[in-house]
Amino acid sequence: MLIHSAGGIAPAGERTPEGVDRGFAQNFLGAFLLTRLLEERLRAGAPARVIAVGSGAHKLLKSIDLDELIGPGMAAPRMGSSPRGRYQMRSYQTAKLGATTWIYGLARRWAGRGVTANVLDPGIVKGKSGSEHFEGPAPIRILMSDVIPFFAAAGMERGSKQYVRLAADPALANVSGMYFVSGKEKKAGSSPLSLDPAVQKRLNDAAEAWAAPFLRSR
């Protein structure tokens, strides 16, 4: 069982040593690489399950600009609070789009091999989500980190049951390539952009190219 739940909102424009946007790396590329490194073990240990934590935020994207996030370059130029907030959200949304399209691809590639791959959009769950690091205007930051969670967030016990179900429910043993929202199967739960074969290929190819040096150095 492999559950990718690490994530959050990274500082706007901050880059990894390889020159990749840190938010994009921690919300998508890290999970992609870890799964590639463990792929042989997962298949050898079948039945096995891989779960990536998604977010409905990816539905707000109408297009993607990977050069902004994964292309060579230094940190983003100095920006005011509104542009910094928009940059952070684009990074987060693109990463969650990437995680969704990647899981769909894994499900197709692993079909019939005893390893399933699904996306879980848990909704808002109480606890640290990283929204306190949002660098946009203060009113929006307060809304994201305090107001919306207070009224709309599920408790951590209720939220954790979603993960347990996807990890352990025998009824889901053969369910793969599915998008779950708050623990329930939603066949049309992800965005039209996530279902576009060209977008899927572009994101996967970019992730594979980024991961290649790490895979060669094993």
N, C-alpha and C positions, 0 to 999 in steps of 0.2 A: 504494500500500500504506500503510495507516494502522494502526499497532499501539499500543494504549493500555496501556502497562505501568507508568505512574507510579502510586504508591500508598504505603501504609504506615499506621502507627498514629499519629494526631495526639494532642496533649494533650487530656485529657478536658474537654469543655465549651468549648474554644477556638472562637471564631467568626471568620468572614471579615468584611470591612468591610460586606458586605451582610446580616450577621446570620445566616449559615448555618453549621452545624457544620463545622469545618474538615476533619475526617476524611471526612465525607460528600461535601464538595466535592472533595477531592483524589482520592478513590477512585471517584467517579462523575460528579459534575456537570461537572468540567473536561473529561472525555472527551466527555460529551454535547454541551457547547457547541462544542468544537473540531470535532467531526464535523458539527454543524449549519452551522458557518462554512465548512467545506470540502465540503459536500454537492454543490454544483454542479460543483466541480472533479472530484470523485470520479466522478460520473455522466458528465461530459464525457470523462474519461480512461479509461472502461471498456474492457476488463475491469479491475476494481479489487477490492481486498479490504480489509475492516475487521475487525480482531481486537481483542477486549477481553479483558483478563486477569481471570479470575474466581477464585473460591475456594470450596472445599467448606465454608468456614465459614458461608456463607449458608444451608446446610441446617439449621443449628441454630435458625433463626428460626421461630417458630410464628405470629407476627403482626408487624405493623409499626406504628410510631408516628412518622409524618413530622413532626408538630408539634414533637416533641422536637428534631428535627434541622434542619428547613428553615423552621419558623415564626419569626416575628420574636421577638427576645429577646436578652438579654445572655448572658454565659457562665453555665454551670451553677453552682449554688450550691456552696459548699465541701463536699467529701465526703471520707470516709475512703478508704483504699486499695481496699477491696473494691468499694464503689459506683463509684469512678472506673474501675476495671478493667472492671466490667460495662458502664458507659457507653461506654467505648472499643470494646468488642467489639460492642455493639449498633450503634454507628455504622458500624463496619467491615462487619459482616454485612449491614446494610441497604443499604450502598453496593454491595456485591457482588451482592446480590439485584437492586438497581436496574440494575446493568450487565448482568446476565443477561436480565432481562425486556426491557430496552431493545434489546438485540441481537436478540432474537426478533422484536420489532416492526419493526426495520430490515429484517430478512430478508424479512418479509412485504411491507413497503412497496416494497422494491427488487426484488422478484421479477420476473425477465424483463428487467431493465435492465442486466445485466452487472456489477453490484456485489454481492458477497457479504458477509455479516456472520456471524461466528462467535465463540463464547466459548471461551477456553482456560483450563482449571484446571490449572496446571502442577505441582500438588502442592508439596512443600517443596523448594526449590532453595537450595543453599549461597550465601551472600552476605548483604548487609544487607537485611533484610526489614522493618525498622521495629519488630520485636518488642522491641528493646532500649528502646523508649519506652513500653512497657506500664507502667501505673501501678498495677496491681493488687498483691496480696501478693507479696513477694519470691520465695517458693518457686515460684509459678506463673510469674513473670517468668523465672526461671532455667530452668525447664522449657521454656518457649516459645523462649527465645533461645539456649540452649546444649544442653540435654539432647536434646530431640526432633530438632533439626537434626543433631546429631552422629551419631545412630543412623539417622535416616530420610531425610535430605536427599539429593537427587541432586546430582551435581557440576554446575558451571555450564555445561560443554560439553554434557553430556547434556541439561540443562534448555534450553539455547539451541536445540538441534535441534528441539524441539517448535515453537518459533516459526518456524524456517526452513521446516519442513514445511508449516505452515498458510499461510505466505506464498508459497511457491514450488512446491509439489507440483502438477503438472498434473492429477493425479487428483482434486484438490479444487477445480478451476476452477468447478464448478457446485454445490458443496456450500455450503449457506447455512442459517442458523438452527440450527446444530448445536452441542452442548455437547461439548467435548473434555476428557478427563481424562488427564493425562500424555501428551498427544499422540494419544490414541486416541478415536475417535468413540464417544460414549455417549448414545444417544437418550434414555435415562431418567436422565441424569447429574445433572440439576439437581433442585431440590426441588419438591414438589407446589405450594408457594406460588408459585414462579416461573412456573408454568403456569396460574395462576388469572387469567382475563381481567380480573376486577375489580382485582386487585392490579397487573397490568401497566398498566392504564389509570391507576390512581391514581398510580403512580410516574412514568409518562410525563407526565401532566398537570402534576404538581408540578415536574418538570424543565423542561418547556416554559415554565411560568409564571416560573420563576427565570431562564431564559435570555432571555426576551423583551426586557428592557431592553438587553441586550448586542447582540442581533440588530438592534434598531431603531437603535442608535447606529453601525452600520457605515458 
